[in-house]
Amino acid sequence: MNNFVAKNLYDKVCLLAKDKIVVNAYSGQGELSRLLAEKAKFVYGIEVQTSAHMHAEQIKTSNMQNICGKVEDKLGEIDKNVDLIVLDPARAGCKASVLDEIINRKIHKVCYVSCNFSTLLRDIAVLQKNYDIKSVEIFDMFPMTAGLETLVIMQQRGS
Ligand SMILES: C[S@@+](CC[C@H](N)C(=O)[O-])C[C@H]1O[C@@H](n2cnc3c(N)ncnc32)[C@H](O)[C@@H]1O
C-alpha cells in the first residue's frame, strides 16, 4: 500500500468530520475511526470481524465506540442523529437495507470508499434518489496492481 496516497484519502474523509457525529461502517481495525475521532464529536465504528474489532478496542479514544457486528444489523441500533456516514465495504458493497436505513434516517453526508466500481455504481444509484454527488476521486493506493480506490462524497438533497 502506498501510505502517502492512503493518507491523502483519509485526510479528505476526516475533513468532513469536524464536530460531527460519525458512523464509520465496515471499520476494520479502527485506524480510520481513530483519525476521524481526532476531529469528530463522536465516532461509532461497525465491524463484523472479531479480531479487527478487538484491535479497534485497543486503540479507541473516549469519543469512539466500536460495535462488533454486521452493519445491516447494527446501524439501526445507533439512536443518535448521525451527521456523516463513512462506508468502506468489501467488494460486495452494501446490503440494500443499509442504503435504505441511510436514506430513511436522512443522514446528511455519505462518504463512500470503494475498491469495486461495479458495486459502487449500484449502491450510488440507490442513494441518488435522495443524495447529490459532490465529488468523485480516484486513489492509486496499490500501485502496480489493477486495484483502485474511489472516494465518492454525497450530500442529502436540499440539506
Ligand atoms: C474494505 S475493508 C475496510 C477496512 C477499514 N475501513 C480500513 O480502512 O481498514 C471492509 C471491512 O468490512 C468488514 N465487513 C464485511 N462485511 C461486513 C458487514 N456486513 N458488516 C460489518 N463489517 C463488514 C470486513 O471484515 C472488513 O474489515
The ligand as a MOL file (V3000), in Angstrom:
LIG
                    3D

  0  0  0     0  0            999 V3000
M  V30 BEGIN CTAB
M  V30 COUNTS 27 29 0 0 0
M  V30 BEGIN ATOM
M  V30 1 C -12.5470 -2.8080 2.6540 0
M  V30 2 S -12.3960 -3.3180 4.3170 0 CHG=1
M  V30 3 C -12.3890 -1.7380 5.1300 0
M  V30 4 C -11.4930 -1.7010 6.2900 0
M  V30 5 C -11.3000 -0.3550 7.0060 0
M  V30 6 N -12.2020 0.6790 6.5980 0
M  V30 7 C -9.8910 0.1010 6.9200 0
M  V30 8 O -9.6350 1.1980 6.3750 0
M  V30 9 O -9.0260 -0.6240 7.3720 0 CHG=-1
M  V30 10 C -14.0110 -3.9270 4.6550 0
M  V30 11 C -14.2600 -4.3480 6.0820 0
M  V30 12 O -15.6520 -4.6400 6.2420 0
M  V30 13 C -15.8000 -5.7730 7.0830 0
M  V30 14 N -17.1450 -6.3080 6.7770 0
M  V30 15 C -17.5150 -7.0720 5.7170 0
M  V30 16 N -18.8590 -7.2690 5.7230 0
M  V30 17 C -19.3300 -6.5890 6.7980 0
M  V30 18 C -20.6390 -6.3600 7.3240 0
M  V30 19 N -21.7130 -6.8980 6.7430 0
M  V30 20 N -20.7750 -5.5910 8.4230 0
M  V30 21 C -19.6630 -5.0620 9.0340 0
M  V30 22 N -18.4050 -5.2310 8.5750 0
M  V30 23 C -18.2440 -5.9710 7.4710 0
M  V30 24 C -14.6310 -6.6570 6.7560 0
M  V30 25 O -14.3370 -7.5350 7.8150 0
M  V30 26 C -13.5330 -5.6060 6.5350 0
M  V30 27 O -12.8510 -5.3230 7.7320 0
M  V30 END ATOM
M  V30 BEGIN BOND
M  V30 1 1 1 2
M  V30 2 1 2 3
M  V30 3 1 2 10
M  V30 4 1 3 4
M  V30 5 1 4 5
M  V30 6 1 5 6
M  V30 7 1 5 7
M  V30 8 2 7 8
M  V30 9 1 7 9
M  V30 10 1 10 11
M  V30 11 1 11 12
M  V30 12 1 11 26
M  V30 13 1 12 13
M  V30 14 1 13 14
M  V30 15 1 13 24
M  V30 16 1 14 15
M  V30 17 1 14 23
M  V30 18 2 15 16
M  V30 19 1 16 17
M  V30 20 1 17 18
M  V30 21 2 17 23
M  V30 22 1 18 19
M  V30 23 2 18 20
M  V30 24 1 20 21
M  V30 25 2 21 22
M  V30 26 1 22 23
M  V30 27 1 24 25
M  V30 28 1 24 26
M  V30 29 1 26 27
M  V30 END BOND
M  V30 END CTAB
M  END
